[in-house]
């Protein structure tokens, strides 16, 4: 009996000690980090530490938007005469990079207003963020690097409704519109895009038809030059508009040049009006 009592007592003591040890360990696990942090703060708080860090800040590849136009011209015309497609575009989807539909549409509408004020849009145009059906970010590069082409990032945006589809290419850095196309599915009562094309009335003579269309094109071209700020670019030596064929050419000091167009196509009931660099003909997307 006495042996059994001693065994139970010993077992009870072991159990109590085990519980105490477990409790101590748990308490230490919770309390130690707090005491350590207090100790560390006491020794480091208000004590400045210095270290050398090399930081590479963002550096733009092109100092101005006209310089990008010049780079596109230099790369494109290096290969175009040989029948090559010297420029390529790859879609880029980097996480955390980019803007949402509202931000992009706000920029687009600001550019539409600028183009209208410069005289390159015959009437005010407004995009609706809810109508955006495509927003793709691209990087344009040179297939066979020969001209120190540094790459250009742009957005391809499409707004579609029952009445029209607007397609445009927007520069990511300077927010300029490289190319704008309006494909109208339903003609409005007052449509100045149609008036610019002289399709809104029957001209009395062929000369009257071409005269009105050419006058509108020259106004559009002059506005586009101001919008791109090409006359102020030091490398620009000449810019002229061929009103008969509805396109213009900008020449640079290194001998390369680039064409810009303003077209109106009313060959079918649905008509198309486009303006600027013919991106999809110059670049393989």
C-alpha positions as CSV (number, residue, x, y, z in Angstrom):
1,X,0.0,0.0,0.0
2,X,2.8,2.4,1.0
3,X,4.6,1.6,-2.3
4,X,1.5,2.4,-4.3
5,X,1.0,5.6,-2.5
6,X,4.6,6.7,-3.2
7,X,4.1,5.8,-6.9
8,X,1.0,7.9,-7.2
9,X,2.6,10.8,-5.4
10,X,5.6,10.6,-7.7
11,X,3.3,10.4,-10.8
12,X,1.4,13.4,-9.5
13,X,4.6,15.4,-9.0
14,X,5.8,14.5,-12.5
15,X,2.5,15.6,-14.0
16,X,2.5,18.9,-12.2
17,X,6.1,19.6,-13.2
18,X,5.3,18.7,-16.8
19,X,2.3,21.1,-16.9
20,X,4.5,23.8,-15.3
21,X,7.2,23.3,-17.9
22,X,4.7,23.5,-20.8
23,X,3.2,26.6,-19.3
24,X,6.6,28.2,-18.9
25,X,7.6,27.4,-22.5
26,X,4.3,28.9,-23.8
27,X,4.7,32.0,-21.7
28,X,8.3,32.4,-22.9
29,X,7.2,32.0,-26.5
30,X,4.7,34.8,-26.2
31,X,6.7,37.1,-23.9
32,X,10.2,36.8,-25.3
33,X,9.6,38.7,-28.6
34,X,8.1,41.6,-26.7
35,X,11.0,41.8,-24.3
36,X,13.5,41.5,-27.2
37,X,11.8,44.2,-29.2
38,X,11.9,46.6,-26.2
39,X,15.5,45.8,-25.6
40,X,16.4,46.4,-29.2
41,X,14.4,49.6,-29.4
42,X,16.1,50.9,-26.3
43,X,19.5,50.4,-27.9
44,X,18.7,51.5,-31.4
45,X,16.0,54.1,-31.2
46,X,17.1,57.6,-32.2
47,X,20.5,56.2,-33.3
48,X,21.0,57.0,-37.1
49,X,22.6,54.3,-39.2
50,X,24.1,55.2,-42.6
51,X,24.8,53.0,-45.6
52,X,25.7,53.6,-49.3
53,X,22.9,52.7,-51.7
54,X,23.2,53.1,-55.5
55,X,19.8,54.1,-57.0
56,X,19.2,54.1,-60.7
57,X,16.4,56.6,-61.4
58,X,14.1,56.3,-64.4
59,X,15.6,57.8,-67.5
60,X,13.4,58.5,-70.6
61,X,14.7,57.1,-73.9
62,X,13.3,60.0,-75.9
63,X,13.5,63.7,-74.8
64,X,10.4,64.6,-76.8
65,X,7.5,63.2,-78.8
66,X,8.9,64.5,-82.1
67,X,12.1,62.5,-81.4
68,X,9.9,59.4,-81.2
69,X,8.4,60.2,-84.6
70,X,11.9,60.7,-85.9
71,X,13.0,57.3,-84.5
72,X,10.1,55.6,-86.1
73,X,10.9,57.2,-89.4
74,X,14.6,56.2,-89.2
75,X,13.8,52.6,-88.4
76,X,10.9,52.2,-90.9
77,X,12.5,53.7,-93.9
78,X,15.7,51.7,-93.3
79,X,13.8,48.5,-94.2
80,X,10.7,49.6,-96.1
81,X,12.4,50.2,-99.5
82,X,13.6,46.6,-99.4
83,X,10.1,45.3,-98.7
84,X,10.9,44.4,-95.1
85,X,8.7,45.1,-92.1
86,X,11.5,46.6,-89.9
87,X,9.3,47.4,-86.9
88,X,7.6,44.9,-84.6
89,X,5.3,45.2,-81.7
90,X,5.0,42.8,-78.8
91,X,2.1,42.9,-76.3
92,X,3.3,43.6,-72.8
93,X,1.3,42.6,-69.7
94,X,3.5,43.5,-66.7
95,X,1.8,43.1,-63.3
96,X,1.2,46.4,-61.6
97,X,1.9,48.5,-64.7
98,X,-0.7,50.4,-66.5
99,X,-3.9,52.4,-66.0
100,X,-7.5,51.5,-65.7
101,X,-10.2,52.3,-68.2
102,X,-11.2,55.6,-66.6
103,X,-7.7,57.0,-66.5
104,X,-7.0,56.0,-70.1
105,X,-10.3,57.4,-71.3
106,X,-9.7,60.7,-69.5
107,X,-6.3,61.1,-71.3
108,X,-7.9,60.2,-74.6
109,X,-10.6,62.8,-74.2
110,X,-8.0,65.4,-73.3
111,X,-6.2,64.6,-76.5
112,X,-9.4,64.7,-78.6
113,X,-10.0,68.2,-77.3
114,X,-6.5,69.2,-78.1
115,X,-6.8,67.9,-81.7
116,X,-10.1,69.7,-82.0
117,X,-8.6,73.0,-80.9
118,X,-5.7,72.5,-83.2
119,X,-8.1,72.0,-86.1
120,X,-7.3,68.4,-86.8
121,X,-10.7,67.1,-85.7
122,X,-13.7,68.7,-87.5
123,X,-15.9,68.3,-84.5
124,X,-15.7,67.5,-80.8
125,X,-15.2,63.8,-80.1
126,X,-15.7,62.0,-76.7
127,X,-14.9,58.5,-75.7
128,X,-16.8,56.6,-73.0
129,X,-14.9,54.4,-70.6
130,X,-17.8,52.0,-70.5
131,X,-17.6,51.5,-74.2
132,X,-13.9,50.4,-74.1
133,X,-13.7,47.0,-75.6
134,X,-9.9,46.7,-75.9
135,X,-6.9,48.1,-74.1
136,X,-3.6,46.5,-75.0
137,X,-0.2,47.7,-74.1
138,X,2.6,47.2,-76.7
139,X,6.3,47.8,-77.0
140,X,7.6,48.6,-80.5
141,X,11.1,47.5,-81.3
142,X,13.3,47.2,-84.4
143,X,13.5,43.6,-85.8
144,X,17.1,44.1,-87.0
145,X,18.7,46.7,-84.7
146,X,20.6,49.1,-86.9
147,X,19.5,52.6,-86.0
148,X,19.8,52.7,-82.2
149,X,16.0,52.3,-81.8
150,X,15.3,52.3,-78.1
151,X,11.8,51.0,-78.1
152,X,8.5,52.8,-77.8
153,X,5.6,51.8,-75.6
154,X,2.0,52.6,-76.6
155,X,-1.6,51.6,-76.0
156,X,-4.0,50.2,-78.5
157,X,-7.5,51.3,-77.5
158,X,-10.9,50.5,-79.0
159,X,-14.2,52.0,-78.1
160,X,-17.3,50.4,-79.7
161,X,-20.9,51.3,-79.7
162,X,-23.9,50.7,-81.9
163,X,-23.1,53.9,-83.8
164,X,-19.4,53.8,-84.3
165,X,-16.1,52.2,-83.4
166,X,-13.0,54.3,-82.5
167,X,-9.6,52.8,-82.7
168,X,-6.5,54.7,-81.6
169,X,-2.8,54.2,-80.7
170,X,-1.7,56.3,-77.7
171,X,1.9,57.0,-76.7
172,X,2.4,55.8,-73.1
173,X,4.9,58.5,-72.1
174,X,3.7,61.7,-73.9
175,X,0.1,60.7,-74.3
176,X,0.0,61.7,-77.9
177,X,-2.3,59.9,-80.4
178,X,-0.2,58.3,-83.2
179,X,-3.2,57.1,-85.1
180,X,-7.0,57.6,-84.9
181,X,-9.6,55.7,-86.9
182,X,-13.4,56.3,-86.7
183,X,-15.6,53.6,-88.3
184,X,-19.1,54.9,-88.2
185,X,-21.9,52.4,-88.4
186,X,-24.7,55.0,-88.5
187,X,-24.4,58.4,-89.9
188,X,-25.4,61.3,-87.7
189,X,-27.6,64.2,-88.9
190,X,-24.8,66.7,-88.5
191,X,-21.6,65.0,-89.2
192,X,-18.6,67.2,-89.9
193,X,-16.4,64.3,-90.7
194,X,-18.6,63.7,-93.7
195,X,-18.5,67.4,-94.6
196,X,-14.7,67.3,-94.6
197,X,-15.0,64.5,-97.1
198,X,-17.5,66.5,-99.1
199,X,-19.9,63.6,-99.1
200,X,-22.6,65.5,-97.3
201,X,-23.7,67.4,-100.4
202,X,-23.5,67.0,-104.2
203,X,-20.9,69.5,-105.5
204,X,-21.8,71.4,-108.5
205,X,-18.4,70.7,-110.2
206,X,-15.5,68.3,-109.8
207,X,-13.3,71.2,-109.0
208,X,-15.6,72.4,-106.2
209,X,-15.5,68.9,-104.7
210,X,-11.7,68.6,-104.7
211,X,-11.2,72.2,-103.6
212,X,-13.3,71.8,-100.5
213,X,-11.7,68.5,-99.6
214,X,-8.2,69.8,-100.1
215,X,-8.8,72.9,-98.0
216,X,-10.0,70.8,-95.2
217,X,-7.0,68.5,-95.5
218,X,-4.5,71.4,-95.3
219,X,-6.2,72.7,-92.2
220,X,-6.1,69.2,-90.7
221,X,-2.4,68.8,-91.6
222,X,-1.4,72.1,-90.1
223,X,-3.2,71.2,-86.9
224,X,-1.5,67.9,-86.7
225,X,2.0,69.4,-87.1
226,X,1.2,71.7,-84.2
227,X,-0.2,68.8,-82.2
228,X,3.0,66.7,-82.7
229,X,5.2,69.9,-82.3
230,X,7.3,68.8,-85.3
231,X,7.9,72.3,-86.6
232,X,9.7,73.0,-83.3
233,X,11.9,69.9,-83.5
234,X,15.5,70.9,-84.4
235,X,15.9,67.8,-86.7
236,X,12.9,68.7,-88.9
237,X,14.0,70.4,-92.1
238,X,10.8,70.3,-94.1
239,X,7.1,69.4,-93.8
240,X,4.7,69.6,-96.7
241,X,1.2,68.5,-97.5
242,X,0.1,66.9,-100.8
243,X,-3.5,68.1,-100.7
244,X,-4.3,66.3,-104.0
245,X,-3.5,62.9,-102.6
246,X,-4.4,63.8,-99.0
247,X,-1.2,63.0,-97.2
248,X,1.9,64.9,-96.0
249,X,5.6,64.2,-95.5
250,X,8.0,65.3,-92.8
251,X,11.7,65.2,-93.6
252,X,14.6,65.1,-91.2
253,X,18.2,66.2,-91.4
254,X,19.5,62.7,-91.6
255,X,17.6,62.1,-94.9
256,X,14.8,60.0,-93.6
257,X,11.1,61.0,-93.8
258,X,7.7,59.9,-92.6
259,X,4.2,60.2,-94.0
260,X,1.0,61.1,-92.3
261,X,-2.5,60.7,-93.7
262,X,-6.0,62.0,-93.4
263,X,-8.4,59.7,-95.2
264,X,-12.1,59.5,-95.7
265,X,-13.7,56.3,-97.1
266,X,-17.3,56.4,-98.1
267,X,-17.2,53.5,-100.5
268,X,-20.0,51.7,-98.5
269,X,-22.8,52.9,-96.3
270,X,-20.5,52.5,-93.3
271,X,-17.7,55.0,-93.7
272,X,-14.3,55.3,-92.1
273,X,-12.2,58.4,-91.3
274,X,-8.6,58.1,-90.1
275,X,-5.8,60.4,-89.2
276,X,-2.0,60.2,-88.4
277,X,0.7,57.6,-88.8
278,X,-0.6,54.4,-90.4
279,X,0.7,52.3,-87.5
280,X,-0.8,49.0,-88.7
281,X,0.9,49.4,-92.1
282,X,4.3,50.4,-90.6
283,X,4.5,48.0,-87.7
284,X,3.8,44.2,-87.5
285,X,1.5,43.7,-84.5
